[in-house]
């Protein structure tokens, strides 16, 4: 499992104060892809610019697509530009892939089921993996979820129990080499700024729509 897959499942399974906007989730997923690609050394950051490394095969289709989509000509793309470009419809892409693999409902969808709803949540290996990583307070996943307003409400550990978050995250998956903290912080800040900017655009549109409606309702 990858960080974006875990983040998508956390967004479904961990209750928040407000529903998560799909645009916000798509931006965060694009950031999660960058962090995993940093972890497998498919890229490095030079300031806020993404410098691609060798094209690698991670074994995950969407992560491989992300690596292949990196801009390989100078001046290289900024993290912000990547989030907006790669993030287009990314939440839907992850939902489709996880659903096709049977990781959302516990079974692969029959062609007739495509006419129906998305199915009910199920206890799948992917969901268990995401939950284990989430409840261990793994900092990368927690940081990305935090940009979406998702916060852990797990009670404090009993005295004598091992403090969560001590183990290395993502064992046996992309990111296990743990990218540099500075690069991860750069990505997290860019995701937070992008989500804030997108919410500002939504608010501006709401205000414009209200003003437009008031004009037509005025006597």
Backbone as ProteinMPNN parsed JSONL, in Angstrom:
{"seq_chain_A": "XXXXXXXXXXXXXXXXXXXXXXXXXXXXXXXXXXXXXXXXXXXXXXXXXXXXXXXXXXXXXXXXXXXXXXXXXXXXXXXXXXXXXXXXXXXXXXXXXXXXXXXXXXXXXXXXXXXXXXXXXXXXXXXXXXXXXXXXXXXXXXXXXXXXXXXXXXXXXXXXXXXXXXXXXXXXXXXXXXXXXXXXXXXXXXXXXXXXXXXXXXXXXXXXXXXXXXXXXXX", "coords_chain_A": {"N_chain_A": [[0.84, -1.196, 0.0], [0.341, 2.302, -0.579], [1.192, 5.697, 0.412], [-0.712, 7.653, -0.649], [-2.901, 5.903, -1.137], [-3.445, 5.005, 1.474], [-4.096, 7.47, 2.638], [-6.396, 8.156, 1.201], [-8.17, 6.157, 2.092], [-8.228, 6.705, 4.828], [-9.507, 9.152, 4.718], [-12.046, 8.304, 4.125], [-12.767, 6.678, 6.285], [-12.196, 7.801, 8.775], [-13.945, 9.802, 10.898], [-14.772, 13.237, 10.457], [-15.131, 16.778, 11.226], [-16.389, 18.085, 9.144], [-17.6, 17.226, 5.848], [-15.163, 16.042, 3.52], [-13.905, 17.944, 0.925], [-13.722, 16.963, -2.467], [-11.88, 18.146, -4.177], [-9.974, 19.173, -2.392], [-9.035, 16.774, -1.286], [-7.917, 15.604, -3.554], [-5.732, 17.31, -4.063], [-4.207, 16.793, -1.759], [-3.669, 14.084, -2.14], [-2.037, 14.201, -4.393], [0.154, 15.425, -3.225], [0.856, 13.394, -1.427], [1.706, 11.447, -3.218], [4.051, 12.654, -4.176], [5.627, 12.562, -1.842], [5.932, 9.803, -1.448], [7.343, 9.211, -3.789], [9.632, 10.674, -3.32], [10.59, 9.1, -1.263], [11.382, 6.743, -2.531], [13.402, 7.666, -3.976], [12.872, 8.67, -6.502], [12.784, 11.25, -7.147], [14.078, 14.475, -6.183], [13.953, 17.399, -4.118], [14.721, 20.666, -5.005], [14.887, 23.312, -3.333], [11.743, 24.515, -3.835], [11.343, 23.179, -6.129], [10.816, 20.392, -8.264], [13.005, 17.957, -8.906], [13.47, 15.5, -11.138], [14.431, 12.054, -10.789], [15.759, 8.889, -11.852], [13.45, 7.024, -13.869], [11.316, 4.944, -12.195], [9.948, 1.711, -11.348], [7.42, 1.114, -9.217], [5.556, -0.757, -8.624], [3.028, 0.023, -8.104], [0.259, 1.188, -9.803], [-0.826, 3.863, -10.054], [1.093, 5.354, -8.712], [3.307, 4.871, -10.294], [2.392, 6.104, -12.617], [2.397, 8.717, -11.704], [5.153, 9.155, -11.325], [5.988, 8.946, -13.98], [4.818, 11.195, -14.967], [6.274, 13.374, -14.156], [7.811, 16.529, -14.738], [10.512, 16.821, -16.871], [12.188, 18.652, -17.924], [14.208, 21.573, -17.632], [13.139, 24.907, -16.681], [12.459, 23.093, -13.746], [9.313, 21.795, -12.527], [7.386, 23.412, -9.975], [6.478, 22.443, -6.609], [3.937, 23.378, -5.95], [2.771, 23.858, -8.498], [2.764, 21.237, -9.442], [0.905, 20.023, -7.683], [-1.542, 21.214, -8.428], [-1.71, 20.467, -11.098], [-1.355, 17.607, -11.251], [-3.257, 16.921, -9.425], [-5.784, 17.055, -10.572], [-8.827, 15.571, -10.595], [-7.854, 13.415, -9.097], [-8.713, 12.154, -6.75], [-10.96, 10.717, -7.569], [-9.714, 8.933, -9.305], [-8.184, 7.354, -7.525], [-10.224, 6.251, -5.987], [-11.528, 4.705, -7.943], [-9.523, 2.826, -8.638], [-9.011, 1.491, -6.173], [-11.546, 0.474, -5.682], [-11.886, -1.21, -7.887], [-10.053, -3.135, -7.257], [-11.235, -4.389, -5.204], [-10.921, -3.361, -2.651], [-12.493, -1.583, -1.317], [-15.103, -2.51, -0.883], [-14.69, -5.151, -0.357], [-14.946, -7.005, -2.326], [-14.446, -7.648, -5.786], [-15.973, -5.517, -8.158], [-18.841, -6.615, -9.93], [-19.781, -6.451, -13.39], [-22.436, -5.663, -13.598], [-22.838, -4.356, -11.222], [-21.791, -1.887, -11.555], [-23.751, -0.184, -12.256], [-24.971, 0.453, -9.994], [-24.699, 1.671, -6.557], [-21.792, 2.877, -4.687], [-21.203, 0.898, -2.937], [-20.835, -0.743, 0.277], [-18.769, 0.031, 3.133], [-16.026, -2.134, 3.951], [-14.179, -4.596, 5.84], [-11.236, -4.69, 4.743], [-7.939, -5.778, 3.578], [-6.51, -3.483, 2.737], [-7.852, -1.413, 4.051], [-7.382, -2.143, 6.696], [-4.604, -1.873, 6.788], [-4.307, 0.901, 6.333], [-5.647, 1.837, 8.605], [-4.033, 0.827, 10.68], [-1.675, 2.246, 10.23], [-2.622, 4.823, 10.569], [-3.563, 4.888, 13.282], [-1.203, 4.467, 14.555], [-0.164, 6.882, 14.572], [1.528, 7.75, 12.523], [3.76, 10.076, 11.221], [3.864, 11.269, 8.592], [1.48, 10.485, 7.25], [-0.336, 11.48, 9.126], [0.269, 14.202, 8.964], [-0.493, 14.858, 6.321], [-3.224, 14.196, 6.439], [-3.963, 16.069, 8.308], [-3.938, 18.45, 6.839], [-6.333, 18.273, 5.63], [-8.099, 18.629, 7.603], [-8.504, 16.427, 9.188], [-8.236, 14.865, 12.218], [-6.572, 12.922, 14.687], [-8.299, 11.233, 17.238], [-7.633, 9.434, 19.092], [-7.486, 7.921, 22.291], [-5.127, 8.608, 24.945], [-2.221, 6.534, 25.434], [-2.049, 3.792, 27.725], [-0.144, 3.844, 30.792], [3.105, 2.473, 30.489], [2.64, 1.254, 28.076], [3.795, 1.017, 24.715], [4.848, 3.96, 23.171], [3.029, 5.414, 20.53], [4.049, 5.763, 17.095], [6.748, 5.424, 17.106], [7.958, 3.566, 15.482], [9.389, 2.942, 12.246], [7.713, 4.364, 9.432], [5.469, 2.874, 6.978], [6.442, 0.246, 6.384], [7.946, -1.977, 4.148], [6.933, -0.786, 1.816], [6.535, 1.81, -0.73], [8.41, 4.629, 0.248], [9.622, 3.692, 2.497], [12.264, 4.265, 2.987], [12.179, 6.674, 4.069], [11.869, 9.882, 3.282], [13.788, 12.999, 3.285], [13.314, 15.158, 6.075], [13.027, 17.932, 5.688], [12.245, 18.135, 2.99], [9.796, 16.788, 3.065], [8.342, 18.471, 4.765], [8.253, 20.727, 3.124], [6.553, 19.811, 1.09], [4.21, 19.266, 2.578], [3.551, 21.838, 3.53], [3.042, 23.095, 1.099], [0.816, 21.65, 0.229], [-1.023, 22.354, 2.238], [-1.21, 25.143, 1.764], [-2.297, 25.111, -0.826], [-4.778, 23.853, -0.43], [-5.965, 25.752, 1.232], [-6.053, 27.905, -0.549], [-7.802, 26.899, -2.478], [-10.156, 26.693, -0.996], [-10.583, 29.398, -0.548], [-11.194, 30.22, -3.12], [-13.61, 28.853, -3.477], [-15.164, 30.14, -1.514], [-15.183, 32.737, -2.496], [-16.639, 32.346, -4.841], [-19.065, 31.543, -3.727], [-19.872, 33.9, -2.482], [-20.104, 35.58, -4.71], [-22.176, 34.281, -6.059], [-24.268, 34.581, -4.237], [-24.5, 37.376, -4.269], [-25.262, 37.727, -6.926], [-27.748, 36.397, -6.937], [-29.128, 38.075, -5.212], [-29.33, 40.375, -6.698], [-31.152, 39.688, -8.698], [-33.351, 39.166, -7.163], [-34.005, 41.568, -6.122], [-36.393, 44.248, -5.845]], "CA_chain_A": [[0.0, 0.0, 0.0], [1.081, 3.551, -0.68], [0.667, 6.78, 1.243], [-1.981, 8.174, -1.157], [-3.974, 4.942, -0.9], [-3.78, 5.08, 2.896], [-4.757, 8.748, 2.886], [-7.755, 8.083, 0.665], [-8.98, 5.326, 2.974], [-8.416, 7.457, 6.068], [-10.518, 10.182, 4.449], [-13.352, 7.642, 4.137], [-13.061, 5.912, 7.493], [-12.022, 8.577, 10.01], [-14.931, 10.88, 10.875], [-14.294, 14.596, 10.664], [-16.185, 17.736, 11.535], [-17.071, 18.428, 7.913], [-17.243, 16.367, 4.714], [-13.947, 16.475, 2.836], [-14.1, 18.3, -0.477], [-12.934, 16.116, -3.346], [-10.747, 18.916, -4.678], [-8.965, 19.197, -1.334], [-8.459, 15.438, -1.195], [-7.081, 15.388, -4.736], [-4.482, 18.034, -3.84], [-3.438, 16.07, -0.745], [-3.199, 12.844, -2.751], [-0.891, 14.548, -5.239], [1.267, 15.623, -2.31], [1.248, 12.08, -0.915], [2.491, 10.799, -4.268], [5.397, 13.243, -4.16], [6.361, 12.081, -0.676], [6.332, 8.418, -1.715], [8.38, 9.233, -4.829], [10.84, 11.092, -2.611], [11.055, 7.978, -0.464], [12.059, 5.743, -3.371], [14.44, 8.425, -4.679], [12.5, 8.949, -7.89], [12.944, 12.688, -7.313], [14.541, 15.261, -5.044], [13.503, 18.779, -4.168], [15.697, 21.749, -4.982], [13.97, 24.353, -2.88], [10.385, 24.033, -4.064], [11.278, 22.614, -7.476], [10.882, 18.935, -8.298], [14.049, 17.491, -9.819], [13.228, 14.062, -11.29], [15.523, 11.103, -10.889], [15.466, 7.846, -12.838], [12.092, 6.498, -13.884], [11.305, 3.69, -11.45], [8.705, 0.959, -11.267], [7.152, 0.881, -7.8], [4.585, -1.824, -8.455], [1.709, 0.62, -7.946], [-0.044, 1.806, -11.091], [-0.975, 5.311, -9.988], [2.367, 5.955, -8.332], [4.138, 4.83, -11.497], [1.892, 7.165, -13.493], [2.873, 9.986, -11.153], [6.569, 9.274, -11.654], [6.13, 9.191, -15.415], [4.258, 12.51, -15.28], [7.157, 14.448, -13.702], [8.417, 17.367, -15.777], [11.926, 16.48, -16.912], [12.948, 19.73, -18.56], [14.371, 22.762, -16.812], [13.118, 24.882, -15.214], [11.574, 22.039, -13.287], [8.028, 22.207, -11.978], [7.321, 23.624, -8.534], [5.552, 21.565, -5.899], [2.592, 23.953, -6.077], [2.261, 23.577, -9.844], [2.488, 19.801, -9.511], [-0.328, 19.714, -6.964], [-2.703, 21.627, -9.212], [-1.773, 19.708, -12.354], [-1.545, 16.184, -10.977], [-4.431, 16.727, -8.579], [-7.041, 17.08, -11.311], [-9.576, 14.316, -10.587], [-7.057, 12.326, -8.541], [-9.498, 11.414, -5.762], [-11.779, 9.767, -8.318], [-8.825, 7.892, -9.819], [-7.848, 6.427, -6.441], [-11.434, 5.505, -5.653], [-11.78, 3.703, -8.981], [-8.531, 1.754, -8.548], [-9.243, 0.711, -4.96], [-12.799, -0.248, -5.843], [-11.678, -2.287, -8.859], [-9.254, -4.167, -6.593], [-12.027, -4.961, -4.122], [-10.422, -2.883, -1.367], [-13.487, -0.724, -0.672], [-16.271, -3.286, -0.481], [-14.312, -6.517, -0.048], [-15.09, -7.87, -3.496], [-14.319, -6.949, -7.055], [-17.326, -5.233, -8.649], [-19.344, -7.242, -11.145], [-20.102, -5.393, -14.347], [-23.776, -5.162, -13.328], [-22.828, -3.487, -10.045], [-21.364, -0.548, -11.925], [-24.935, 0.644, -12.393], [-25.489, 0.737, -8.673], [-23.943, 2.601, -5.736], [-20.373, 2.605, -4.497], [-21.026, -0.245, -2.052], [-20.674, -0.43, 1.687], [-17.408, -0.189, 3.612], [-15.74, -3.501, 4.371], [-12.899, -4.799, 6.507], [-10.328, -5.216, 3.73], [-6.523, -5.6, 3.938], [-6.095, -2.09, 2.528], [-8.42, -0.599, 5.129], [-6.671, -2.466, 7.933], [-3.275, -1.273, 6.693], [-4.449, 2.346, 6.539], [-6.02, 2.064, 10.002], [-2.846, 0.589, 11.519], [-0.752, 3.365, 10.045], [-3.249, 6.016, 11.14], [-3.618, 4.837, 14.733], [0.158, 4.515, 15.074], [0.221, 8.3, 14.514], [2.642, 7.906, 11.589], [3.744, 11.536, 11.03], [3.573, 11.715, 7.224], [0.046, 10.323, 7.023], [-1.027, 12.418, 10.006], [0.452, 15.549, 8.445], [-1.342, 15.018, 5.137], [-4.614, 14.21, 6.895], [-4.188, 17.334, 8.99], [-4.247, 19.502, 5.865], [-7.743, 18.1, 5.266], [-8.906, 18.805, 8.796], [-8.707, 15.148, 9.866], [-7.382, 14.79, 13.397], [-6.71, 11.705, 15.465], [-8.9, 11.411, 18.551], [-7.341, 8.221, 19.864], [-7.122, 8.234, 23.675], [-3.719, 8.429, 25.309], [-1.847, 5.168, 25.77], [-1.916, 3.479, 29.139], [1.252, 3.824, 31.232], [3.818, 1.242, 30.235], [2.48, 0.833, 26.693], [4.738, 1.647, 23.805], [4.363, 5.211, 22.605], [2.843, 5.248, 19.092], [4.825, 6.634, 16.221], [8.175, 5.223, 17.271], [8.486, 2.721, 14.438], [9.506, 3.534, 10.93], [6.465, 4.221, 8.722], [5.42, 2.313, 5.638], [7.361, -0.875, 6.238], [7.69, -2.805, 2.999], [6.172, -0.062, 0.806], [7.219, 3.031, -1.134], [8.551, 5.586, 1.329], [10.213, 3.077, 3.679], [13.559, 4.875, 3.245], [11.842, 7.919, 4.736], [12.486, 11.045, 2.651], [14.278, 14.004, 4.202], [12.27, 15.896, 6.778], [12.836, 19.247, 5.079], [11.473, 17.963, 1.762], [8.428, 16.437, 3.449], [7.715, 19.695, 5.267], [7.979, 21.566, 1.963], [5.358, 19.283, 0.422], [3.059, 19.456, 3.457], [3.194, 23.255, 3.518], [2.454, 23.405, -0.21], [-0.536, 21.094, 0.223], [-1.85, 23.205, 3.087], [-1.459, 26.41, 1.064], [-3.177, 24.857, -1.966], [-6.121, 23.608, 0.104], [-6.474, 27.056, 1.683], [-6.357, 28.692, -1.745], [-9.001, 26.351, -3.108], [-11.295, 27.094, -0.173], [-10.809, 30.816, -0.805], [-11.887, 30.302, -4.413], [-14.994, 28.44, -3.246], [-15.839, 31.179, -0.762], [-15.406, 33.869, -3.403], [-17.741, 31.977, -5.731], [-20.309, 31.579, -2.953], [-20.237, 35.306, -2.3], [-20.545, 36.086, -6.015], [-23.49, 33.7, -6.356], [-25.246, 35.237, -3.365], [-24.702, 38.733, -4.789], [-26.014, 37.599, -8.173], [-29.126, 36.071, -6.587], [-29.764, 39.251, -4.602], [-29.64, 41.33, -7.771], [-32.364, 39.25, -9.379], [-34.485, 39.201, -6.239], [-34.304, 42.942, -5.729], [-37.591, 44.775, -6.529]], "C_chain_A": [[0.871, 1.241, 0.0], [0.459, 4.6, 0.222], [-0.618, 7.373, 0.668], [-3.142, 7.203, -0.978], [-4.414, 4.984, 0.56], [-4.536, 6.37, 3.215], [-6.19, 8.723, 2.373], [-8.659, 7.288, 1.607], [-9.217, 5.999, 4.316], [-9.497, 8.515, 5.88], [-11.924, 9.601, 4.439], [-13.74, 7.176, 5.532], [-12.917, 6.686, 8.798], [-12.991, 9.753, 9.98], [-14.288, 12.227, 11.158], [-15.453, 15.523, 10.952], [-17.014, 18.06, 10.298], [-16.709, 17.43, 6.829], [-16.019, 16.924, 3.998], [-14.268, 16.755, 1.381], [-13.189, 17.444, -1.343], [-11.734, 16.855, -3.93], [-9.62, 18.984, -3.666], [-8.253, 17.853, -1.239], [-7.535, 15.168, -2.375], [-5.738, 16.094, -4.589], [-3.6, 17.275, -2.844], [-2.903, 14.75, -1.296], [-2.004, 13.092, -3.658], [0.34, 14.807, -4.384], [1.774, 14.313, -1.744], [2.074, 11.319, -1.95], [3.916, 11.34, -4.292], [6.231, 12.681, -3.014], [6.806, 10.633, -0.88], [7.423, 8.356, -2.773], [9.7, 9.755, -4.267], [11.445, 9.905, -1.868], [11.782, 6.916, -1.264], [13.114, 6.391, -4.255], [14.155, 8.57, -6.177], [12.583, 10.441, -8.194], [13.597, 13.252, -6.064], [13.959, 16.652, -5.195], [14.701, 19.706, -4.097], [14.919, 23.002, -4.627], [12.554, 23.827, -3.018], [10.23, 23.434, -5.455], [11.561, 21.119, -7.442], [11.899, 18.516, -9.351], [13.903, 15.977, -9.962], [14.504, 13.258, -11.316], [15.198, 10.074, -11.954], [14.012, 7.397, -12.747], [12.097, 5.11, -13.263], [9.947, 3.018, -11.553], [8.485, 0.577, -9.813], [6.235, -0.311, -7.572], [3.18, -1.314, -8.227], [1.404, 1.446, -9.19], [-0.089, 3.326, -11.021], [0.326, 5.99, -9.588], [3.343, 5.935, -9.504], [3.699, 5.894, -12.503], [2.384, 8.53, -13.01], [4.343, 10.2, -11.493], [6.793, 9.584, -13.121], [5.662, 10.587, -15.805], [5.157, 13.665, -14.839], [7.732, 15.214, -14.887], [9.927, 17.176, -15.743], [12.767, 17.497, -17.664], [13.06, 20.905, -17.595], [13.648, 23.935, -17.465], [12.079, 23.878, -14.723], [10.33, 22.611, -12.611], [8.129, 22.439, -10.47], [6.346, 22.633, -7.911], [4.123, 22.071, -6.055], [1.991, 23.64, -7.44], [1.924, 22.099, -10.014], [1.152, 19.469, -8.849], [-1.558, 20.051, -7.797], [-2.829, 20.819, -10.492], [-2.108, 18.244, -12.093], [-2.845, 15.943, -10.214], [-5.761, 16.72, -9.305], [-7.705, 15.698, -11.32], [-8.885, 13.152, -9.914], [-7.824, 11.509, -7.505], [-10.37, 10.362, -6.448], [-10.927, 8.614, -8.846], [-8.486, 6.882, -8.733], [-9.064, 5.619, -6.008], [-11.67, 4.382, -6.666], [-10.815, 2.521, -8.87], [-8.789, 0.881, -7.323], [-10.526, -0.104, -5.064], [-12.624, -1.427, -6.798], [-10.875, -3.439, -8.264], [-10.001, -4.818, -5.434], [-11.63, -4.485, -2.747], [-11.395, -1.933, -0.657], [-14.656, -1.534, -0.133], [-15.956, -4.728, -0.146], [-14.489, -7.477, -1.194], [-14.937, -7.025, -4.746], [-15.706, -6.718, -7.636], [-17.658, -6.02, -9.912], [-19.772, -6.139, -12.095], [-21.502, -4.843, -14.123], [-23.779, -4.176, -12.174], [-22.393, -2.082, -10.378], [-22.547, 0.393, -12.087], [-25.488, 1.057, -11.047], [-24.617, 1.725, -7.927], [-22.519, 2.153, -5.558], [-20.13, 1.406, -3.581], [-20.8, 0.199, -0.625], [-19.244, -0.702, 2.121], [-17.222, -1.618, 4.105], [-14.375, -3.547, 5.04], [-11.953, -5.482, 5.525], [-8.89, -5.045, 4.182], [-6.06, -4.16, 3.782], [-6.611, -1.196, 3.646], [-7.712, -0.872, 6.446], [-5.284, -1.84, 7.939], [-3.341, 0.226, 6.965], [-4.772, 2.658, 7.998], [-4.828, 1.865, 10.923], [-1.878, 1.759, 11.427], [-1.297, 4.639, 10.683], [-3.181, 6.003, 12.66], [-2.237, 4.724, 15.368], [0.698, 5.942, 15.055], [1.438, 8.503, 13.616], [2.649, 9.342, 11.093], [3.418, 11.989, 9.621], [2.084, 11.63, 6.949], [-0.751, 11.301, 7.88], [-0.914, 13.851, 9.49], [-0.418, 15.816, 7.236], [-2.813, 15.081, 5.532], [-4.944, 15.528, 7.584], [-4.5, 18.476, 8.048], [-5.696, 19.439, 5.423], [-8.667, 18.27, 6.465], [-9.211, 17.521, 9.536], [-7.725, 15.063, 11.022], [-7.631, 13.486, 14.122], [-7.304, 12.034, 16.822], [-8.69, 10.17, 19.412], [-6.949, 8.609, 21.286], [-5.657, 7.957, 23.935], [-3.455, 6.984, 25.699], [-1.752, 4.994, 27.282], [-0.445, 3.502, 29.533], [1.879, 2.466, 30.995], [3.671, 0.739, 28.825], [3.436, 1.615, 25.816], [4.116, 2.889, 23.194], [4.21, 5.048, 21.103], [3.741, 6.183, 18.326], [6.312, 6.437, 16.328], [8.788, 4.428, 16.116], [8.562, 3.46, 13.126], [8.21, 3.332, 10.168], [6.631, 3.452, 7.437], [6.354, 1.134, 5.434], [6.968, -1.716, 5.045], [6.92, -2.126, 1.893], [6.97, 1.133, 0.356], [7.259, 4.018, 0.031], [9.264, 5.004, 2.536], [11.596, 3.646, 3.986], [13.415, 6.224, 3.931], [12.571, 9.112, 4.119], [12.909, 12.065, 3.695], [13.171, 14.842, 4.791], [11.99, 17.242, 6.123], [11.988, 19.155, 3.814], [10.023, 17.641, 2.079], [7.687, 17.672, 3.947], [7.369, 20.637, 4.119], [6.704, 21.119, 1.26], [4.118, 19.531, 1.285], [2.6, 20.914, 3.48], [2.524, 23.64, 2.201], [1.037, 22.857, -0.302], [-1.471, 21.965, 1.063], [-2.195, 24.52, 2.42], [-2.438, 26.218, -0.088], [-4.615, 24.621, -1.504], [-6.755, 24.915, 0.573], [-6.869, 27.92, 0.497], [-7.635, 28.199, -2.415], [-10.241, 26.715, -2.314], [-11.609, 28.575, -0.366], [-11.541, 31.022, -2.128], [-13.353, 29.914, -4.238], [-15.781, 29.535, -2.532], [-16.146, 32.384, -1.644], [-16.564, 33.575, -4.352], [-19.07, 31.993, -5.0], [-20.793, 33.01, -2.787], [-20.76, 35.893, -3.608], [-21.93, 35.554, -6.37], [-24.587, 34.338, -5.52], [-25.553, 36.636, -3.883], [-25.529, 38.694, -6.064], [-27.489, 37.307, -7.892], [-29.838, 37.283, -6.019], [-30.15, 40.281, -5.651], [-30.963, 40.962, -8.434], [-33.586, 39.279, -8.476], [-34.888, 40.603, -5.853], [-35.524, 43.452, -6.501], [-37.234, 45.771, -7.608]], "O_chain_A": [[1.992, 1.234, 0.511], [-0.648, 4.427, 0.731], [-1.56, 7.587, 1.431], [-4.261, 7.633, -0.696], [-5.609, 4.998, 0.853], [-5.503, 6.356, 3.976], [-7.099, 9.217, 3.042], [-9.784, 7.701, 1.886], [-10.302, 5.875, 4.884], [-10.307, 8.748, 6.777], [-12.891, 10.313, 4.71], [-14.904, 7.267, 5.92], [-13.458, 6.271, 9.823], [-12.87, 10.62, 9.115], [-13.384, 12.343, 11.986], [-16.614, 15.113, 10.927], [-18.22, 18.285, 10.403], [-15.629, 16.841, 6.871], [-15.859, 18.139, 3.885], [-14.834, 15.911, 0.686], [-12.027, 17.221, -1.002], [-10.683, 16.253, -4.152], [-8.448, 18.867, -4.024], [-7.029, 17.794, -1.125], [-6.476, 14.564, -2.205], [-4.706, 15.531, -4.955], [-2.396, 17.131, -3.056], [-1.794, 14.343, -0.949], [-1.068, 12.293, -3.693], [1.452, 14.448, -4.774], [2.981, 14.127, -1.593], [3.029, 10.627, -1.599], [4.874, 10.577, -4.413], [7.405, 12.361, -3.195], [7.928, 10.273, -0.526], [8.335, 7.535, -2.672], [10.77, 9.322, -4.695], [12.663, 9.729, -1.847], [12.69, 6.26, -0.753], [13.653, 5.76, -5.164], [15.069, 8.59, -7.001], [12.468, 10.853, -9.348], [13.659, 12.596, -5.025], [13.522, 17.035, -6.28], [15.577, 19.554, -3.247], [14.363, 23.672, -5.497], [12.194, 22.823, -2.404], [9.11, 23.206, -5.911], [12.42, 20.644, -6.7], [11.675, 18.7, -10.547], [14.18, 15.241, -9.015], [15.534, 13.72, -11.806], [14.431, 10.362, -12.873], [13.421, 7.394, -11.667], [12.79, 4.209, -13.737], [8.932, 3.665, -11.812], [9.262, -0.187, -9.239], [6.142, -0.821, -6.456], [2.236, -2.101, -8.161], [2.196, 2.302, -9.584], [0.537, 4.005, -11.834], [0.631, 7.081, -10.069], [4.117, 6.875, -9.687], [4.535, 6.512, -13.162], [2.743, 9.389, -13.815], [4.738, 11.293, -11.899], [7.667, 10.376, -13.474], [6.057, 11.109, -16.848], [4.842, 14.823, -15.114], [8.093, 14.627, -15.907], [10.552, 17.352, -14.697], [13.921, 17.234, -18.001], [12.132, 21.197, -16.841], [13.543, 23.971, -18.691], [10.959, 23.828, -15.231], [10.312, 23.765, -12.183], [8.87, 21.742, -9.776], [5.5, 22.058, -8.596], [3.202, 21.282, -6.267], [0.842, 23.209, -7.535], [0.929, 21.749, -10.647], [0.356, 18.712, -9.405], [-2.504, 19.266, -7.863], [-3.941, 20.516, -10.926], [-3.058, 17.713, -12.669], [-3.46, 14.884, -10.343], [-6.782, 16.402, -8.696], [-7.215, 14.771, -11.966], [-9.276, 12.004, -10.127], [-7.612, 10.302, -7.391], [-10.499, 9.242, -5.954], [-11.359, 7.461, -8.839], [-8.498, 5.677, -8.987], [-8.946, 4.434, -5.696], [-11.975, 3.249, -6.29], [-11.221, 1.365, -8.99], [-8.784, -0.346, -7.43], [-10.586, -1.238, -4.59], [-13.149, -2.514, -6.553], [-10.996, -4.581, -8.707], [-9.463, -5.696, -4.759], [-11.965, -5.135, -1.756], [-11.147, -1.526, 0.478], [-15.144, -1.264, 0.964], [-16.834, -5.465, 0.3], [-14.205, -8.665, -1.045], [-15.259, -5.837, -4.755], [-16.539, -7.624, -7.614], [-16.858, -6.083, -10.846], [-20.088, -5.028, -11.668], [-21.751, -3.675, -14.421], [-24.607, -3.267, -12.13], [-22.595, -1.168, -9.579], [-22.387, 1.613, -12.062], [-26.37, 1.912, -10.965], [-23.891, 2.514, -8.531], [-22.073, 1.187, -6.177], [-18.997, 0.942, -3.452], [-20.596, 1.382, -0.356], [-18.574, -1.563, 1.551], [-18.158, -2.233, 4.617], [-13.532, -2.671, 4.842], [-11.879, -6.71, 5.48], [-8.626, -4.247, 5.082], [-5.294, -3.665, 4.61], [-5.891, -0.323, 4.131], [-7.465, 0.048, 7.226], [-4.833, -1.334, 8.966], [-2.537, 0.761, 7.728], [-4.248, 3.616, 8.565], [-4.627, 2.648, 11.851], [-1.33, 2.204, 12.435], [-0.551, 5.431, 11.26], [-2.784, 6.997, 13.269], [-2.103, 4.867, 16.583], [1.835, 6.201, 15.452], [2.291, 9.34, 13.914], [1.629, 9.802, 10.58], [2.751, 13.01, 9.456], [1.484, 12.592, 6.468], [-1.729, 11.885, 7.414], [-1.87, 14.623, 9.565], [-1.019, 16.885, 7.128], [-3.562, 15.915, 5.025], [-6.056, 16.042, 7.465], [-5.249, 19.384, 8.408], [-6.238, 20.415, 4.905], [-9.878, 18.077, 6.355], [-10.073, 17.502, 10.415], [-6.515, 15.178, 10.824], [-8.76, 12.997, 14.17], [-6.881, 12.982, 17.484], [-9.459, 9.893, 20.333], [-6.16, 9.535, 21.472], [-5.025, 7.169, 23.231], [-4.33, 6.295, 26.222], [-1.42, 5.927, 28.013], [0.418, 3.212, 28.704], [1.268, 1.433, 31.264], [4.454, -0.101, 28.383], [3.832, 2.734, 26.141], [2.968, 2.857, 22.75], [5.144, 4.594, 20.442], [4.145, 7.239, 18.813], [7.08, 7.184, 15.721], [9.968, 4.581, 15.801], [7.889, 4.47, 12.92], [7.636, 2.244, 10.23], [7.719, 3.364, 6.867], [7.001, 1.042, 4.391], [5.815, -2.129, 4.919], [6.297, -2.815, 1.085], [7.982, 1.462, 0.975], [6.256, 4.217, 0.717], [9.499, 5.719, 3.51], [12.067, 3.531, 5.117], [14.404, 6.841, 4.326], [13.75, 9.332, 4.395], [12.461, 12.02, 4.84], [12.21, 15.198, 4.109], [10.833, 17.648, 6.016], [11.115, 19.993, 3.585], [9.116, 18.164, 1.431], [6.53, 17.892, 3.586], [6.316, 21.275, 4.134], [5.874, 21.945, 0.879], [3.086, 19.962, 0.771], [1.401, 21.192, 3.453], [1.565, 24.411, 2.183], [0.15, 23.515, -0.847], [-2.585, 22.273, 0.638], [-3.337, 24.974, 2.492], [-3.311, 27.057, -0.308], [-5.558, 25.127, -2.112], [-7.94, 25.156, 0.34], [-7.9, 28.591, 0.53], [-8.453, 29.0, -2.867], [-11.279, 27.018, -2.902], [-12.776, 28.966, -0.349], [-12.403, 31.893, -2.24], [-14.239, 30.569, -4.787], [-16.921, 29.827, -2.893], [-17.222, 32.976, -1.557], [-17.378, 34.455, -4.634], [-20.088, 32.401, -5.561], [-21.981, 33.296, -2.934], [-21.751, 36.624, -3.608], [-22.76, 36.282, -6.914], [-25.686, 34.606, -6.007], [-26.713, 37.044, -3.937], [-26.403, 39.538, -6.262], [-28.373, 37.888, -8.522], [-31.015, 37.504, -6.304], [-31.16, 40.973, -5.519], [-31.794, 41.831, -8.698], [-34.717, 39.399, -8.948], [-35.976, 40.82, -5.32], [-35.684, 43.132, -7.679], [-38.121, 46.305, -8.274]]}, "name": "protein", "num_of_chains": 1, "seq": "XXXXXXXXXXXXXXXXXXXXXXXXXXXXXXXXXXXXXXXXXXXXXXXXXXXXXXXXXXXXXXXXXXXXXXXXXXXXXXXXXXXXXXXXXXXXXXXXXXXXXXXXXXXXXXXXXXXXXXXXXXXXXXXXXXXXXXXXXXXXXXXXXXXXXXXXXXXXXXXXXXXXXXXXXXXXXXXXXXXXXXXXXXXXXXXXXXXXXXXXXXXXXXXXXXXXXXXXXXX"}
